[in-house]
């Protein structure tokens, strides 16, 4: 084996190892769908604000966003598995497990802070807290995925921090939610679709 062939073999081995260590089944369509679901959730939240009062209002907020989150996760999982199958790959790989483990702390922190904000009646701060927790989760997951995931995470962190200090009022909090989880997801999904396909 000559030197050129050995270098090509080493390059091929490195590419295979990097691919197996990275989560590459990102679906741009999933991001678009998640963004649309978030915008629907925002519209329902706006309606609930005027349709209900007190504990009933809070209950409907929780139901709305648990449904948005649940449907978003299920469709993302389905589309990611479909993408893996179309490429002849397994979905559940060590990289997939690393991504799941990486996002959990950020999501946990956002959930705990949101529950605390609910008990204090600080509902207007929740969108900013969600953006901060989600941004931290994306930054962690980005270590095992595409660079764009980390960039998206940083954008969410910056948005959450600015929103927490300057836009945590009724007048702005729903706009923060629509921007960070609606519009950002749609733009991110379009970008990922353009770069990595559906």
mmCIF file of the C-alpha atoms, coordinates in Angstrom:
data_MODEL
# 
_entry.id   MODEL 
# 
loop_
_atom_site.group_PDB 
_atom_site.id 
_atom_site.type_symbol 
_atom_site.label_atom_id 
_atom_site.label_alt_id 
_atom_site.label_comp_id 
_atom_site.label_asym_id 
_atom_site.label_entity_id 
_atom_site.label_seq_id 
_atom_site.pdbx_PDB_ins_code 
_atom_site.Cartn_x 
_atom_site.Cartn_y 
_atom_site.Cartn_z 
_atom_site.occupancy 
_atom_site.B_iso_or_equiv 
_atom_site.pdbx_formal_charge 
_atom_site.auth_seq_id 
_atom_site.auth_comp_id 
_atom_site.auth_asym_id 
_atom_site.auth_atom_id 
_atom_site.pdbx_PDB_model_num 
ATOM 1   C CA . UNK A 1 1   ? 0.000   0.000  0.000  1.00 0.00 ? 1   UNK A CA 1 
ATOM 2   C CA . UNK A 1 2   ? 1.523   3.316  -1.064 1.00 0.00 ? 2   UNK A CA 1 
ATOM 3   C CA . UNK A 1 3   ? 1.427   6.528  0.911  1.00 0.00 ? 3   UNK A CA 1 
ATOM 4   C CA . UNK A 1 4   ? -1.407  8.133  -1.116 1.00 0.00 ? 4   UNK A CA 1 
ATOM 5   C CA . UNK A 1 5   ? -3.680  5.117  -0.683 1.00 0.00 ? 5   UNK A CA 1 
ATOM 6   C CA . UNK A 1 6   ? -2.907  4.966  3.051  1.00 0.00 ? 6   UNK A CA 1 
ATOM 7   C CA . UNK A 1 7   ? -3.841  8.648  3.413  1.00 0.00 ? 7   UNK A CA 1 
ATOM 8   C CA . UNK A 1 8   ? -7.108  8.058  1.544  1.00 0.00 ? 8   UNK A CA 1 
ATOM 9   C CA . UNK A 1 9   ? -7.926  5.098  3.811  1.00 0.00 ? 9   UNK A CA 1 
ATOM 10  C CA . UNK A 1 10  ? -7.220  7.167  6.926  1.00 0.00 ? 10  UNK A CA 1 
ATOM 11  C CA . UNK A 1 11  ? -9.431  9.969  5.575  1.00 0.00 ? 11  UNK A CA 1 
ATOM 12  C CA . UNK A 1 12  ? -12.252 7.488  4.891  1.00 0.00 ? 12  UNK A CA 1 
ATOM 13  C CA . UNK A 1 13  ? -11.945 5.974  8.386  1.00 0.00 ? 13  UNK A CA 1 
ATOM 14  C CA . UNK A 1 14  ? -12.041 9.450  9.942  1.00 0.00 ? 14  UNK A CA 1 
ATOM 15  C CA . UNK A 1 15  ? -15.170 10.390 7.960  1.00 0.00 ? 15  UNK A CA 1 
ATOM 16  C CA . UNK A 1 16  ? -16.927 7.164  9.008  1.00 0.00 ? 16  UNK A CA 1 
ATOM 17  C CA . UNK A 1 17  ? -16.033 7.733  12.660 1.00 0.00 ? 17  UNK A CA 1 
ATOM 18  C CA . UNK A 1 18  ? -17.214 11.368 12.592 1.00 0.00 ? 18  UNK A CA 1 
ATOM 19  C CA . UNK A 1 19  ? -20.493 10.381 10.940 1.00 0.00 ? 19  UNK A CA 1 
ATOM 20  C CA . UNK A 1 20  ? -21.185 7.643  13.486 1.00 0.00 ? 20  UNK A CA 1 
ATOM 21  C CA . UNK A 1 21  ? -20.400 10.037 16.356 1.00 0.00 ? 21  UNK A CA 1 
ATOM 22  C CA . UNK A 1 22  ? -22.722 12.779 15.090 1.00 0.00 ? 22  UNK A CA 1 
ATOM 23  C CA . UNK A 1 23  ? -26.497 12.974 14.941 1.00 0.00 ? 23  UNK A CA 1 
ATOM 24  C CA . UNK A 1 24  ? -27.245 13.700 11.291 1.00 0.00 ? 24  UNK A CA 1 
ATOM 25  C CA . UNK A 1 25  ? -30.943 12.864 10.946 1.00 0.00 ? 25  UNK A CA 1 
ATOM 26  C CA . UNK A 1 26  ? -32.089 16.458 11.265 1.00 0.00 ? 26  UNK A CA 1 
ATOM 27  C CA . UNK A 1 27  ? -35.311 17.194 9.395  1.00 0.00 ? 27  UNK A CA 1 
ATOM 28  C CA . UNK A 1 28  ? -35.908 20.688 8.097  1.00 0.00 ? 28  UNK A CA 1 
ATOM 29  C CA . UNK A 1 29  ? -39.597 19.919 7.632  1.00 0.00 ? 29  UNK A CA 1 
ATOM 30  C CA . UNK A 1 30  ? -39.805 19.034 11.311 1.00 0.00 ? 30  UNK A CA 1 
ATOM 31  C CA . UNK A 1 31  ? -38.544 22.499 12.236 1.00 0.00 ? 31  UNK A CA 1 
ATOM 32  C CA . UNK A 1 32  ? -41.110 24.133 9.972  1.00 0.00 ? 32  UNK A CA 1 
ATOM 33  C CA . UNK A 1 33  ? -43.935 22.037 11.451 1.00 0.00 ? 33  UNK A CA 1 
ATOM 34  C CA . UNK A 1 34  ? -42.764 22.801 15.004 1.00 0.00 ? 34  UNK A CA 1 
ATOM 35  C CA . UNK A 1 35  ? -42.765 26.510 14.183 1.00 0.00 ? 35  UNK A CA 1 
ATOM 36  C CA . UNK A 1 36  ? -46.280 26.390 12.765 1.00 0.00 ? 36  UNK A CA 1 
ATOM 37  C CA . UNK A 1 37  ? -47.482 24.447 15.824 1.00 0.00 ? 37  UNK A CA 1 
ATOM 38  C CA . UNK A 1 38  ? -45.929 27.092 18.099 1.00 0.00 ? 38  UNK A CA 1 
ATOM 39  C CA . UNK A 1 39  ? -47.714 29.877 16.216 1.00 0.00 ? 39  UNK A CA 1 
ATOM 40  C CA . UNK A 1 40  ? -50.997 27.972 16.570 1.00 0.00 ? 40  UNK A CA 1 
ATOM 41  C CA . UNK A 1 41  ? -50.216 27.630 20.292 1.00 0.00 ? 41  UNK A CA 1 
ATOM 42  C CA . UNK A 1 42  ? -49.655 31.398 20.506 1.00 0.00 ? 42  UNK A CA 1 
ATOM 43  C CA . UNK A 1 43  ? -52.995 32.083 18.815 1.00 0.00 ? 43  UNK A CA 1 
ATOM 44  C CA . UNK A 1 44  ? -54.759 29.718 21.230 1.00 0.00 ? 44  UNK A CA 1 
ATOM 45  C CA . UNK A 1 45  ? -52.971 31.339 24.188 1.00 0.00 ? 45  UNK A CA 1 
ATOM 46  C CA . UNK A 1 46  ? -54.200 34.748 23.072 1.00 0.00 ? 46  UNK A CA 1 
ATOM 47  C CA . UNK A 1 47  ? -57.771 33.431 22.806 1.00 0.00 ? 47  UNK A CA 1 
ATOM 48  C CA . UNK A 1 48  ? -57.576 31.641 26.176 1.00 0.00 ? 48  UNK A CA 1 
ATOM 49  C CA . UNK A 1 49  ? -56.447 34.878 27.841 1.00 0.00 ? 49  UNK A CA 1 
ATOM 50  C CA . UNK A 1 50  ? -59.783 36.498 27.068 1.00 0.00 ? 50  UNK A CA 1 
ATOM 51  C CA . UNK A 1 51  ? -62.000 33.400 27.178 1.00 0.00 ? 51  UNK A CA 1 
ATOM 52  C CA . UNK A 1 52  ? -61.112 32.124 30.673 1.00 0.00 ? 52  UNK A CA 1 
ATOM 53  C CA . UNK A 1 53  ? -60.103 33.466 34.055 1.00 0.00 ? 53  UNK A CA 1 
ATOM 54  C CA . UNK A 1 54  ? -58.176 32.242 37.100 1.00 0.00 ? 54  UNK A CA 1 
ATOM 55  C CA . UNK A 1 55  ? -57.257 28.579 37.527 1.00 0.00 ? 55  UNK A CA 1 
ATOM 56  C CA . UNK A 1 56  ? -59.225 27.546 34.444 1.00 0.00 ? 56  UNK A CA 1 
ATOM 57  C CA . UNK A 1 57  ? -57.145 29.911 32.320 1.00 0.00 ? 57  UNK A CA 1 
ATOM 58  C CA . UNK A 1 58  ? -53.887 28.458 33.688 1.00 0.00 ? 58  UNK A CA 1 
ATOM 59  C CA . UNK A 1 59  ? -55.150 24.917 33.055 1.00 0.00 ? 59  UNK A CA 1 
ATOM 60  C CA . UNK A 1 60  ? -55.890 25.707 29.420 1.00 0.00 ? 60  UNK A CA 1 
ATOM 61  C CA . UNK A 1 61  ? -52.467 27.343 28.988 1.00 0.00 ? 61  UNK A CA 1 
ATOM 62  C CA . UNK A 1 62  ? -50.801 24.192 30.309 1.00 0.00 ? 62  UNK A CA 1 
ATOM 63  C CA . UNK A 1 63  ? -52.934 21.871 28.146 1.00 0.00 ? 63  UNK A CA 1 
ATOM 64  C CA . UNK A 1 64  ? -52.230 23.961 25.030 1.00 0.00 ? 64  UNK A CA 1 
ATOM 65  C CA . UNK A 1 65  ? -48.455 23.984 25.436 1.00 0.00 ? 65  UNK A CA 1 
ATOM 66  C CA . UNK A 1 66  ? -48.172 20.369 26.560 1.00 0.00 ? 66  UNK A CA 1 
ATOM 67  C CA . UNK A 1 67  ? -50.006 19.437 23.338 1.00 0.00 ? 67  UNK A CA 1 
ATOM 68  C CA . UNK A 1 68  ? -47.769 21.710 21.234 1.00 0.00 ? 68  UNK A CA 1 
ATOM 69  C CA . UNK A 1 69  ? -44.655 20.197 22.823 1.00 0.00 ? 69  UNK A CA 1 
ATOM 70  C CA . UNK A 1 70  ? -45.928 16.615 22.580 1.00 0.00 ? 70  UNK A CA 1 
ATOM 71  C CA . UNK A 1 71  ? -46.981 16.851 18.930 1.00 0.00 ? 71  UNK A CA 1 
ATOM 72  C CA . UNK A 1 72  ? -43.722 18.646 18.034 1.00 0.00 ? 72  UNK A CA 1 
ATOM 73  C CA . UNK A 1 73  ? -41.625 15.904 19.631 1.00 0.00 ? 73  UNK A CA 1 
ATOM 74  C CA . UNK A 1 74  ? -43.622 13.076 18.014 1.00 0.00 ? 74  UNK A CA 1 
ATOM 75  C CA . UNK A 1 75  ? -43.490 14.546 14.512 1.00 0.00 ? 75  UNK A CA 1 
ATOM 76  C CA . UNK A 1 76  ? -39.763 15.284 14.889 1.00 0.00 ? 76  UNK A CA 1 
ATOM 77  C CA . UNK A 1 77  ? -39.116 11.710 15.979 1.00 0.00 ? 77  UNK A CA 1 
ATOM 78  C CA . UNK A 1 78  ? -41.175 10.301 13.096 1.00 0.00 ? 78  UNK A CA 1 
ATOM 79  C CA . UNK A 1 79  ? -39.485 12.464 10.454 1.00 0.00 ? 79  UNK A CA 1 
ATOM 80  C CA . UNK A 1 80  ? -35.993 11.794 11.837 1.00 0.00 ? 80  UNK A CA 1 
ATOM 81  C CA . UNK A 1 81  ? -36.618 8.035  11.774 1.00 0.00 ? 81  UNK A CA 1 
ATOM 82  C CA . UNK A 1 82  ? -37.976 8.336  8.228  1.00 0.00 ? 82  UNK A CA 1 
ATOM 83  C CA . UNK A 1 83  ? -34.845 10.216 7.160  1.00 0.00 ? 83  UNK A CA 1 
ATOM 84  C CA . UNK A 1 84  ? -32.594 7.588  8.748  1.00 0.00 ? 84  UNK A CA 1 
ATOM 85  C CA . UNK A 1 85  ? -34.477 4.776  6.948  1.00 0.00 ? 85  UNK A CA 1 
ATOM 86  C CA . UNK A 1 86  ? -34.273 6.592  3.611  1.00 0.00 ? 86  UNK A CA 1 
ATOM 87  C CA . UNK A 1 87  ? -30.493 6.712  4.035  1.00 0.00 ? 87  UNK A CA 1 
ATOM 88  C CA . UNK A 1 88  ? -30.308 3.057  5.044  1.00 0.00 ? 88  UNK A CA 1 
ATOM 89  C CA . UNK A 1 89  ? -29.196 3.929  8.580  1.00 0.00 ? 89  UNK A CA 1 
ATOM 90  C CA . UNK A 1 90  ? -30.313 3.034  12.069 1.00 0.00 ? 90  UNK A CA 1 
ATOM 91  C CA . UNK A 1 91  ? -32.008 5.857  13.964 1.00 0.00 ? 91  UNK A CA 1 
ATOM 92  C CA . UNK A 1 92  ? -31.032 4.819  17.481 1.00 0.00 ? 92  UNK A CA 1 
ATOM 93  C CA . UNK A 1 93  ? -27.254 5.188  17.432 1.00 0.00 ? 93  UNK A CA 1 
ATOM 94  C CA . UNK A 1 94  ? -24.799 6.245  20.152 1.00 0.00 ? 94  UNK A CA 1 
ATOM 95  C CA . UNK A 1 95  ? -24.952 9.788  18.703 1.00 0.00 ? 95  UNK A CA 1 
ATOM 96  C CA . UNK A 1 96  ? -28.764 9.840  19.041 1.00 0.00 ? 96  UNK A CA 1 
ATOM 97  C CA . UNK A 1 97  ? -28.484 8.802  22.675 1.00 0.00 ? 97  UNK A CA 1 
ATOM 98  C CA . UNK A 1 98  ? -25.867 11.505 23.314 1.00 0.00 ? 98  UNK A CA 1 
ATOM 99  C CA . UNK A 1 99  ? -28.204 14.148 21.851 1.00 0.00 ? 99  UNK A CA 1 
ATOM 100 C CA . UNK A 1 100 ? -31.080 13.016 24.076 1.00 0.00 ? 100 UNK A CA 1 
ATOM 101 C CA . UNK A 1 101 ? -28.851 13.059 27.149 1.00 0.00 ? 101 UNK A CA 1 
ATOM 102 C CA . UNK A 1 102 ? -27.466 16.494 26.216 1.00 0.00 ? 102 UNK A CA 1 
ATOM 103 C CA . UNK A 1 103 ? -30.861 18.219 25.874 1.00 0.00 ? 103 UNK A CA 1 
ATOM 104 C CA . UNK A 1 104 ? -32.410 16.912 29.097 1.00 0.00 ? 104 UNK A CA 1 
ATOM 105 C CA . UNK A 1 105 ? -30.721 19.258 31.629 1.00 0.00 ? 105 UNK A CA 1 
ATOM 106 C CA . UNK A 1 106 ? -31.717 22.408 29.709 1.00 0.00 ? 106 UNK A CA 1 
ATOM 107 C CA . UNK A 1 107 ? -35.299 21.197 29.281 1.00 0.00 ? 107 UNK A CA 1 
ATOM 108 C CA . UNK A 1 108 ? -35.461 20.202 32.960 1.00 0.00 ? 108 UNK A CA 1 
ATOM 109 C CA . UNK A 1 109 ? -34.292 23.648 34.085 1.00 0.00 ? 109 UNK A CA 1 
ATOM 110 C CA . UNK A 1 110 ? -36.836 25.377 31.819 1.00 0.00 ? 110 UNK A CA 1 
ATOM 111 C CA . UNK A 1 111 ? -39.627 23.160 33.176 1.00 0.00 ? 111 UNK A CA 1 
ATOM 112 C CA . UNK A 1 112 ? -38.719 23.757 36.829 1.00 0.00 ? 112 UNK A CA 1 
ATOM 113 C CA . UNK A 1 113 ? -38.415 27.532 36.368 1.00 0.00 ? 113 UNK A CA 1 
ATOM 114 C CA . UNK A 1 114 ? -41.710 27.611 34.464 1.00 0.00 ? 114 UNK A CA 1 
ATOM 115 C CA . UNK A 1 115 ? -43.525 25.780 37.261 1.00 0.00 ? 115 UNK A CA 1 
ATOM 116 C CA . UNK A 1 116 ? -42.058 28.217 39.767 1.00 0.00 ? 116 UNK A CA 1 
ATOM 117 C CA . UNK A 1 117 ? -43.096 31.185 37.613 1.00 0.00 ? 117 UNK A CA 1 
ATOM 118 C CA . UNK A 1 118 ? -46.615 29.734 37.433 1.00 0.00 ? 118 UNK A CA 1 
ATOM 119 C CA . UNK A 1 119 ? -46.848 29.440 41.222 1.00 0.00 ? 119 UNK A CA 1 
ATOM 120 C CA . UNK A 1 120 ? -45.669 33.050 41.589 1.00 0.00 ? 120 UNK A CA 1 
ATOM 121 C CA . UNK A 1 121 ? -48.076 34.298 38.943 1.00 0.00 ? 121 UNK A CA 1 
ATOM 122 C CA . UNK A 1 122 ? -45.199 35.448 36.712 1.00 0.00 ? 122 UNK A CA 1 
ATOM 123 C CA . UNK A 1 123 ? -46.598 33.997 33.501 1.00 0.00 ? 123 UNK A CA 1 
ATOM 124 C CA . UNK A 1 124 ? -45.109 36.744 31.348 1.00 0.00 ? 124 UNK A CA 1 
ATOM 125 C CA . UNK A 1 125 ? -41.567 35.546 32.152 1.00 0.00 ? 125 UNK A CA 1 
ATOM 126 C CA . UNK A 1 126 ? -42.232 31.978 30.954 1.00 0.00 ? 126 UNK A CA 1 
ATOM 127 C CA . UNK A 1 127 ? -41.488 32.516 27.211 1.00 0.00 ? 127 UNK A CA 1 
ATOM 128 C CA . UNK A 1 128 ? -38.073 33.975 28.085 1.00 0.00 ? 128 UNK A CA 1 
ATOM 129 C CA . UNK A 1 129 ? -37.359 31.088 30.476 1.00 0.00 ? 129 UNK A CA 1 
ATOM 130 C CA . UNK A 1 130 ? -38.329 28.593 27.783 1.00 0.00 ? 130 UNK A CA 1 
ATOM 131 C CA . UNK A 1 131 ? -36.017 30.269 25.266 1.00 0.00 ? 131 UNK A CA 1 
ATOM 132 C CA . UNK A 1 132 ? -33.136 30.199 27.762 1.00 0.00 ? 132 UNK A CA 1 
ATOM 133 C CA . UNK A 1 133 ? -33.640 26.526 28.662 1.00 0.00 ? 133 UNK A CA 1 
ATOM 134 C CA . UNK A 1 134 ? -34.160 25.508 25.042 1.00 0.00 ? 134 UNK A CA 1 
ATOM 135 C CA . UNK A 1 135 ? -31.124 27.495 23.945 1.00 0.00 ? 135 UNK A CA 1 
ATOM 136 C CA . UNK A 1 136 ? -28.964 25.752 26.543 1.00 0.00 ? 136 UNK A CA 1 
ATOM 137 C CA . UNK A 1 137 ? -30.332 22.381 25.412 1.00 0.00 ? 137 UNK A CA 1 
ATOM 138 C CA . UNK A 1 138 ? -29.574 23.139 21.760 1.00 0.00 ? 138 UNK A CA 1 
ATOM 139 C CA . UNK A 1 139 ? -26.040 24.319 22.539 1.00 0.00 ? 139 UNK A CA 1 
ATOM 140 C CA . UNK A 1 140 ? -25.395 21.054 24.393 1.00 0.00 ? 140 UNK A CA 1 
ATOM 141 C CA . UNK A 1 141 ? -26.968 18.916 21.665 1.00 0.00 ? 141 UNK A CA 1 
ATOM 142 C CA . UNK A 1 142 ? -25.007 20.787 19.011 1.00 0.00 ? 142 UNK A CA 1 
ATOM 143 C CA . UNK A 1 143 ? -21.808 19.174 20.268 1.00 0.00 ? 143 UNK A CA 1 
ATOM 144 C CA . UNK A 1 144 ? -23.117 15.910 18.823 1.00 0.00 ? 144 UNK A CA 1 
ATOM 145 C CA . UNK A 1 145 ? -24.882 17.322 15.778 1.00 0.00 ? 145 UNK A CA 1 
ATOM 146 C CA . UNK A 1 146 ? -24.603 19.931 13.039 1.00 0.00 ? 146 UNK A CA 1 
ATOM 147 C CA . UNK A 1 147 ? -23.010 23.328 13.728 1.00 0.00 ? 147 UNK A CA 1 
ATOM 148 C CA . UNK A 1 148 ? -26.308 25.020 12.863 1.00 0.00 ? 148 UNK A CA 1 
ATOM 149 C CA . UNK A 1 149 ? -27.917 23.505 15.963 1.00 0.00 ? 149 UNK A CA 1 
ATOM 150 C CA . UNK A 1 150 ? -25.397 25.313 18.195 1.00 0.00 ? 150 UNK A CA 1 
ATOM 151 C CA . UNK A 1 151 ? -25.955 28.576 16.307 1.00 0.00 ? 151 UNK A CA 1 
ATOM 152 C CA . UNK A 1 152 ? -29.710 28.176 16.776 1.00 0.00 ? 152 UNK A CA 1 
ATOM 153 C CA . UNK A 1 153 ? -29.087 27.549 20.481 1.00 0.00 ? 153 UNK A CA 1 
ATOM 154 C CA . UNK A 1 154 ? -27.032 30.729 20.860 1.00 0.00 ? 154 UNK A CA 1 
ATOM 155 C CA . UNK A 1 155 ? -29.774 32.731 19.115 1.00 0.00 ? 155 UNK A CA 1 
ATOM 156 C CA . UNK A 1 156 ? -32.343 31.298 21.541 1.00 0.00 ? 156 UNK A CA 1 
ATOM 157 C CA . UNK A 1 157 ? -30.113 32.129 24.536 1.00 0.00 ? 157 UNK A CA 1 
ATOM 158 C CA . UNK A 1 158 ? -29.652 35.725 23.406 1.00 0.00 ? 158 UNK A CA 1 
ATOM 159 C CA . UNK A 1 159 ? -33.377 36.110 22.702 1.00 0.00 ? 159 UNK A CA 1 
ATOM 160 C CA . UNK A 1 160 ? -34.289 34.614 26.077 1.00 0.00 ? 160 UNK A CA 1 
ATOM 161 C CA . UNK A 1 161 ? -31.865 36.834 27.989 1.00 0.00 ? 161 UNK A CA 1 
ATOM 162 C CA . UNK A 1 162 ? -33.032 40.026 26.270 1.00 0.00 ? 162 UNK A CA 1 
ATOM 163 C CA . UNK A 1 163 ? -36.680 39.033 26.667 1.00 0.00 ? 163 UNK A CA 1 
ATOM 164 C CA . UNK A 1 164 ? -36.297 38.224 30.366 1.00 0.00 ? 164 UNK A CA 1 
ATOM 165 C CA . UNK A 1 165 ? -34.970 41.681 31.202 1.00 0.00 ? 165 UNK A CA 1 
ATOM 166 C CA . UNK A 1 166 ? -36.818 43.882 28.725 1.00 0.00 ? 166 UNK A CA 1 
ATOM 167 C CA . UNK A 1 167 ? -39.890 42.087 27.346 1.00 0.00 ? 167 UNK A CA 1 
ATOM 168 C CA . UNK A 1 168 ? -41.389 40.062 30.219 1.00 0.00 ? 168 UNK A CA 1 
ATOM 169 C CA . UNK A 1 169 ? -44.720 41.858 30.131 1.00 0.00 ? 169 UNK A CA 1 
ATOM 170 C CA . UNK A 1 170 ? -48.106 40.912 28.709 1.00 0.00 ? 170 UNK A CA 1 
ATOM 171 C CA . UNK A 1 171 ? -47.585 43.309 25.823 1.00 0.00 ? 171 UNK A CA 1 
ATOM 172 C CA . UNK A 1 172 ? -44.489 41.440 24.641 1.00 0.00 ? 172 UNK A CA 1 
ATOM 173 C CA . UNK A 1 173 ? -44.328 37.921 26.081 1.00 0.00 ? 173 UNK A CA 1 
ATOM 174 C CA . UNK A 1 174 ? -46.592 36.354 23.461 1.00 0.00 ? 174 UNK A CA 1 
ATOM 175 C CA . UNK A 1 175 ? -44.518 38.022 20.734 1.00 0.00 ? 175 UNK A CA 1 
ATOM 176 C CA . UNK A 1 176 ? -41.371 36.540 22.294 1.00 0.00 ? 176 UNK A CA 1 
ATOM 177 C CA . UNK A 1 177 ? -43.013 33.109 22.233 1.00 0.00 ? 177 UNK A CA 1 
ATOM 178 C CA . UNK A 1 178 ? -44.088 33.505 18.606 1.00 0.00 ? 178 UNK A CA 1 
ATOM 179 C CA . UNK A 1 179 ? -40.625 34.719 17.606 1.00 0.00 ? 179 UNK A CA 1 
ATOM 180 C CA . UNK A 1 180 ? -38.438 32.219 19.478 1.00 0.00 ? 180 UNK A CA 1 
ATOM 181 C CA . UNK A 1 181 ? -40.524 29.082 18.959 1.00 0.00 ? 181 UNK A CA 1 
ATOM 182 C CA . UNK A 1 182 ? -42.542 29.998 15.874 1.00 0.00 ? 182 UNK A CA 1 
ATOM 183 C CA . UNK A 1 183 ? -40.648 32.173 13.426 1.00 0.00 ? 183 UNK A CA 1 
ATOM 184 C CA . UNK A 1 184 ? -37.157 31.013 14.465 1.00 0.00 ? 184 UNK A CA 1 
ATOM 185 C CA . UNK A 1 185 ? -38.163 27.365 14.013 1.00 0.00 ? 185 UNK A CA 1 
ATOM 186 C CA . UNK A 1 186 ? -39.645 28.008 10.582 1.00 0.00 ? 186 UNK A CA 1 
ATOM 187 C CA . UNK A 1 187 ? -36.519 29.896 9.442  1.00 0.00 ? 187 UNK A CA 1 
ATOM 188 C CA . UNK A 1 188 ? -34.253 27.224 10.950 1.00 0.00 ? 188 UNK A CA 1 
ATOM 189 C CA . UNK A 1 189 ? -36.296 24.498 9.245  1.00 0.00 ? 189 UNK A CA 1 
ATOM 190 C CA . UNK A 1 190 ? -36.068 26.249 5.874  1.00 0.00 ? 190 UNK A CA 1 
ATOM 191 C CA . UNK A 1 191 ? -32.309 26.664 6.283  1.00 0.00 ? 191 UNK A CA 1 
ATOM 192 C CA . UNK A 1 192 ? -31.815 23.006 7.282  1.00 0.00 ? 192 UNK A CA 1 
ATOM 193 C CA . UNK A 1 193 ? -33.999 21.876 4.374  1.00 0.00 ? 193 UNK A CA 1 
ATOM 194 C CA . UNK A 1 194 ? -31.927 23.926 1.955  1.00 0.00 ? 194 UNK A CA 1 
ATOM 195 C CA . UNK A 1 195 ? -28.638 22.586 3.328  1.00 0.00 ? 195 UNK A CA 1 
ATOM 196 C CA . UNK A 1 196 ? -29.429 18.995 4.316  1.00 0.00 ? 196 UNK A CA 1 
ATOM 197 C CA . UNK A 1 197 ? -32.660 18.161 2.477  1.00 0.00 ? 197 UNK A CA 1 
ATOM 198 C CA . UNK A 1 198 ? -36.093 17.241 3.778  1.00 0.00 ? 198 UNK A CA 1 
# 
